Amino acid sequence: MKQDNSQREPIQVSKLDPNFRSEVIKHKDARGLNACFACGTCTAGCSISEVFPEYSPKKLAKMVKLGMKKEVLSSPYIWYCVTCHNCEQHCPQNVKFFNILNVLKNMAAEKGYAPSPWVEQTQQIMQTGIIFPMDEALMKKRKSFFLPTLRGDGKKAKKLIELTGLDKIKAKK
Amino acid sequence: MNTYALFLGCTTPTQVIQYELSSRWVCKHLGIELVDIDDFVCCGINQINLNQEAGLLLAAMNLAYAEAKGLDILALCAACTGALAEAVERLKDQETRDRVNGKLQAIGLKYNGRTQVKHISRVLYEDVGIDRIKRKIKRDLSKFRVAPHYGCHYLKPESAFEGFDDPDNPKSLHQLISATGAFPVQYESLNLCCGGKSFPVSKKPAFYLVQKKLDNIMGKKIDCMVVQCQTCYLMYSEQQKVINGRFRKQYNVPVLLYPQLLGIALGGDPINDLGLNLNAISLNNLLAKVGINKQL
């Protein structure tokens, strides 16, 4: 894997958002960030950091603490997480980085950075209750193996989704 | 007889029906009764990406439906298992549960924290047990060398699984494979993720992770790989073919879902009971080893 070893631009303090850290930690799921002492065990175990060195739980935690709001929320790499939970598995501080990342992704989605596949899946759930459409061919195939028909009703799921505002999230163009 | 609400999830009943078919057959054969609840919806795991609360509500909705029938959930997908079990854990907190129930009220539901969630392999491991499985074996699979793949959400987050197996050094699937008479092969990248959960957003990490594991197990003279999640299945099986085309590779690793392997050993019909003809990588050579000379 080719690494980008070029030096980054210096961090300009005037461009940092000093409130970002508290904005994140306000969420119960992200409070563990305060316990992080940046040892990097999370990144060492990360399935994705190996392929994309640009993605690193340790680095993201530090960026949040510094107030690099725009850089974190607009990063395409936060969506590459495979949710393997390895980052938190050996954390000596028991920080649940998986949950912290979800807080960041939720904030990024609110800011208009949601990847379209996740938005499309939500739209589908509101129709069939699951992330896939159900058509005649599928029902025929299931029937040929004597499997029960699927109801495919998304009305109640839609009601719950609307209560959270998830239905309003637009995909990044 | 143990009875569970069968949680199919999204992908199994639409894309990988051989997993559903073989699971139903194996459970019936081993005395686990499965109840279908057609009000079940997506477990919410991907919605967590965009809105944590929405994901939790979808999970809670499913838990509430199973609870209304007085049943625990048996899930086939590792990710559904993880998402639902994590929701059970979150909803132990009274404040969270009250908030979630306040919203579930809108669709006439309530979750009281009684329904629990188990993956099918865990049910086979704990409820049926290795010894009872061994006593039911009809076909000799001792010629099979099998690479197990657990799936991340089967045992993680660790706090949601009551320590029934160790995520760092898991044993349950190894033992379930041994119970069929097959030999579970040990390999270095055992705990490597299939990459399926971010595959819709970016294919690159998954293609890398899948190849890394296949490279590793190809050197171990294995007959097949056994997975216990339909997403892992799709990544190692369907995507194995895509990778062969796109990266000019020649991987040829048959992939079975655990209930299919167990089903072969229990004497199930390869097509009608186990749907082996639906698997992406041909199983003809594998089955010939146990005297099944049917061309699938």
Chai-1 contact restraints between the chains, C-beta under 6 A:
chainA,res_idxA,chainB,res_idxB,connection_type,confidence,min_distance_angstrom,max_distance_angstrom,comment,restraint_id
A,S47,B,C193,contact,1.0,0.0,6.0,A-B,restraint_1
A,I48,B,P205,contact,1.0,0.0,6.0,A-B,restraint_2
A,V51,B,P205,contact,1.0,0.0,6.0,A-B,restraint_3
A,V51,B,Y208,contact,1.0,0.0,6.0,A-B,restraint_4
A,W79,B,V201,contact,1.0,0.0,6.0,A-B,restraint_5
A,Y80,B,S198,contact,1.0,0.0,6.0,A-B,restraint_6
A,Y80,B,S202,contact,1.0,0.0,6.0,A-B,restraint_7
A,Y80,B,P205,contact,1.0,0.0,6.0,A-B,restraint_8
A,V82,B,C193,contact,1.0,0.0,6.0,A-B,restraint_9
A,V82,B,G195,contact,1.0,0.0,6.0,A-B,restraint_10
A,V82,B,K197,contact,1.0,0.0,6.0,A-B,restraint_11
A,V82,B,S198,contact,1.0,0.0,6.0,A-B,restraint_12
A,T83,B,K197,contact,1.0,0.0,6.0,A-B,restraint_13
A,C84,B,C152,contact,1.0,0.0,6.0,A-B,restraint_14
A,C84,B,C193,contact,1.0,0.0,6.0,A-B,restraint_15
A,H85,B,K156,contact,1.0,0.0,6.0,A-B,restraint_16
A,H85,B,P157,contact,1.0,0.0,6.0,A-B,restraint_17
A,N102,B,I48,contact,1.0,0.0,6.0,A-B,restraint_18
A,N102,B,Q52,contact,1.0,0.0,6.0,A-B,restraint_19
A,K105,B,N49,contact,1.0,0.0,6.0,A-B,restraint_20
A,N106,B,N51,contact,1.0,0.0,6.0,A-B,restraint_21
A,N106,B,Q52,contact,1.0,0.0,6.0,A-B,restraint_22
A,A109,B,L50,contact,1.0,0.0,6.0,A-B,restraint_23
A,A114,B,L50,contact,1.0,0.0,6.0,A-B,restraint_24
A,P115,B,V201,contact,1.0,0.0,6.0,A-B,restraint_25
A,P117,B,P200,contact,1.0,0.0,6.0,A-B,restraint_26
A,P117,B,V201,contact,1.0,0.0,6.0,A-B,restraint_27
A,W118,B,N46,contact,1.0,0.0,6.0,A-B,restraint_28
A,W118,B,N49,contact,1.0,0.0,6.0,A-B,restraint_29
A,W118,B,L50,contact,1.0,0.0,6.0,A-B,restraint_30
A,Q121,B,N46,contact,1.0,0.0,6.0,A-B,restraint_31
A,I125,B,C42,contact,1.0,0.0,6.0,A-B,restraint_32
A,G129,B,V41,contact,1.0,0.0,6.0,A-B,restraint_33
A,I130,B,C10,contact,1.0,0.0,6.0,A-B,restraint_34
A,I130,B,C42,contact,1.0,0.0,6.0,A-B,restraint_35
A,I131,B,C10,contact,1.0,0.0,6.0,A-B,restraint_36
A,I131,B,C42,contact,1.0,0.0,6.0,A-B,restraint_37
A,F132,B,C10,contact,1.0,0.0,6.0,A-B,restraint_38
A,F132,B,T14,contact,1.0,0.0,6.0,A-B,restraint_39
A,L138,B,T14,contact,1.0,0.0,6.0,A-B,restraint_40
A,F145,B,L21,contact,1.0,0.0,6.0,A-B,restraint_41
A,P148,B,D36,contact,1.0,0.0,6.0,A-B,restraint_42
A,L150,B,P13,contact,1.0,0.0,6.0,A-B,restraint_43
A,R151,B,D38,contact,1.0,0.0,6.0,A-B,restraint_44
A,K156,B,I107,contact,1.0,0.0,6.0,A-B,restraint_45
A,A157,B,V41,contact,1.0,0.0,6.0,A-B,restraint_46
A,K159,B,A106,contact,1.0,0.0,6.0,A-B,restraint_47
A,K159,B,I107,contact,1.0,0.0,6.0,A-B,restraint_48
A,L160,B,L57,contact,1.0,0.0,6.0,A-B,restraint_49
A,I161,B,A54,contact,1.0,0.0,6.0,A-B,restraint_50
A,L163,B,K103,contact,1.0,0.0,6.0,A-B,restraint_51
A,T164,B,N51,contact,1.0,0.0,6.0,A-B,restraint_52
A,T164,B,E53,contact,1.0,0.0,6.0,A-B,restraint_53
A,T164,B,A54,contact,1.0,0.0,6.0,A-B,restraint_54
A,L166,B,L50,contact,1.0,0.0,6.0,A-B,restraint_55
A,L166,B,N51,contact,1.0,0.0,6.0,A-B,restraint_56
A,L166,B,A54,contact,1.0,0.0,6.0,A-B,restraint_57
A,I169,B,L50,contact,1.0,0.0,6.0,A-B,restraint_58
